[in-house]
């Protein structure tokens, strides 16, 4: 995952509408900077924590050494990683999104921009990890190998939860099988 997604409008369905309703209660719904823009690393966006709280969080954990942030965590190494392992018991979160973007890579060149979304524009729920003890609540999106039909654009993609997986992801006892889930079907379109 390259590092861009959108939250979307307030007229979404089901669970995302409930999450966005709580966000609206906590944050100003007229804030165009929050709702109608691409969210990128170091920007702030709402996440749903394991404690079932909506918090405005910074996308990316500060690097221990050097500049920049770590904004993605690989699902394949999450359980063994000294950096991420400490956040797993209490720091899993859900990152709501309307869609996400990738740029096709052709050799060393960056090519066309693509948008990824669920059929019928259904909401996306990225599995994430956060530090609930930090004032900025940094979070990272957990990634996996891209589905076969999407690899022509990028070799990684977010670990996407379906509505029926949200409670299991936020449950205090995590089933490690959640880290190897197949993605729900996604549509992919080149942006002109």
Secondary structure, DSSP 4 states (H G I P E B T S, - for coil): --SEEE---S---HHHHHHHHHHHHHS-TT-HHHHSSEEETT-EEEEEETTS-EEEEEBSEEPSSSSSEE-EEETTTTTT-HHHHHHHTT-EEEEEESEEEEEEEETTEEEEEEEEEEGGGPPEEEEEEE-TTSTT--EEEEEEEPPGGGTTT-SEEE-EEPGGGHHHHHSSS--GGGGGPPPPPEEEEE--
